[in-house]
Amino acid sequence: MTRLALGSSIFVILCGLGVATVAGTPPANTPSMPAPNLPKDPGQVAPVAPPVAPSADPNACVHTAFKTQLVQQACAKGGQPEAKAAMKAFMKDKKIKSCNVCHSKLAPKYDLKPDGLDQFTKAGGK
């Protein structure tokens, strides 16, 4: 009896997948993409989309003006991941427990609190 129930369950699942697959495909006589908007006159030039600028380096630092040597050198060396690692090492060395001591917001911009730079320099940062 359990074999019959298991077999019928598998059959129902497979039929359902088959119907979903067939329902998801477009009919054979319909194009899957709309035809491009080409000019009707052979002398006309078809419109061309403007070129897309290559994406910026995902590891690049968001800020370009630096207030500290530590972050400036780290960004030049390895981008934002390197700057984050340098700051974490600084925090560990100075026994600072949280990034939120100096930063009001973290990734992606790492906005400083009004006294964030002062706290960094008081802790010994350059």
N, C-alpha and C positions, 0 to 999 in steps of 0.2 A: 504494500500500500504506500509506503514511504517512497519507494522508487517511482511510483506513478506521480506522486505529488512533486517530487524533485524534477522529474522529467518534464512535467507540464510547466513548472516554473521556469525552467531553462528555455523551453519552447516559447513561452510568452515573452521573455526577455529578448530573445533573438528576433522574434517577429517585430517587437517594438523598435529595436535598433534598425531593422531593415526598413521599416516604414519611415523612421526619422531620417535615415540616410537618403531614401528616395525623395522624401518631401523637401529636403534641403538642397537638392540639385535643381538648377534651372532647366526648363524644357529644352530639347535639342535644337529647336529652330530659333531660340532667342540668344542674342549675343550676351556673354557674361559681363562685358563692359560696354558702355555707351560709345557710339562712334565719335571720333574726334571732330571738332568743329573746324572743318577744312573750308577754304574759300571755294566758291563755285566757279569763279573765273580763273582759268589757268595762269593768267598774268599776275594775279594777286599773290602776295606772300602770306603764308599762314602765320598767325600770332605765335610768338615764342614766349614761354614763361621766363621770367628773369632768373639768373643763376642764383643758387642758394649758397650762402656763405658757409664754409666748413665750420663745424661746431667747435667751440672753444675747448681748450684742454680741460677735461673734467677735474684734474688735480690742481689746476691753477688757483692761486690765492684770489679771493674775491676782492680784497683791498689792493690798491696800487700805491697808495701813500702810507708809509709805515712810520710809526712813532717810536718803535723799539728796534735795536740792532738785532736782537735775538730772532724776532719774527721775520725781519727783512732778509737776514742771511738764510734762515730756514726755507722761506718761500723761494729764494733764488736757487737753493739746492734741490728741493724736491716738492715744491708746491704746498698745498694745504695739508696733505697728510704729514709732511715733514714738519711744518709749523706746529701742528697739533702734537706731534711726538716731542718736539723741543719744549713746548709749553708744559706738557705732562712731566717731562724730566725736571724742568725748573720747579714745578709745584712739588714734586716728590722731594727734591733737594731742600726746598725751603719749608717743607711740611705744611703746605697749603692744602686743605682738604677738598675744596670744590672750585670748579671753574667760575661758579656764580659769585665768588667773592669779588671778582673784577668785571665779569661780563654780565650784562643785563639779559642778553639773548645769545644762544649758542648757534649751531650750524643753521644756515650756511654762512652768515655774515659775521658772527661773533661780535656783536655790538658791545662796546665798553660802557660801563657805568660812568657817571660824571667823574667819580674819583678813582676809576679803574687804573689809569696810567700812574697816578700818584701811589696807589697801593703797590703796583708792580715795581716802581723805582724804590720805594721804602723797603721792599723785600730784597732788594739787591739787583734788580734787573736793569739792563742797559738797553 
